[in-house]
């Protein structure tokens, strides 16, 4: 998303009278980032950030969560609720202090974040 914001700022500086986010070139990096995230979530249940932290999202029962469940129920619905009611973000975050350590968006989507199993290292990498 940062390249999109950067391009929007540059467009604002270059064309002061034009809306910053009107040019299609501003959306190309955002679209590419979205496609990468969707492919990662589909394959591993984890976005780039979750992969870096060593966690992934699964259904409450432990089976893999579908990309639509994660994208719509776990991500888009809470964002929409936050834009409608600003307090939702605080309430959502406070749910993490419970015994299950699941935020309100996890309860709504029927998901939970778990530690991702580490991929086995190859012998070539271990000997180097």
Protein Blocks (a to p, Z undefined) as FASTA:
>chain_A
ZZmmmmmmmmmmmmmmbcfklpfklmmmmmmmmmmmmmmmmmnopafklmmnopacddfk
opacdfklmmmmmmmmmmmmmmmmmmlmmmmmmmmmpmnopafklmmnopacdddddddd
dfklmmZZ
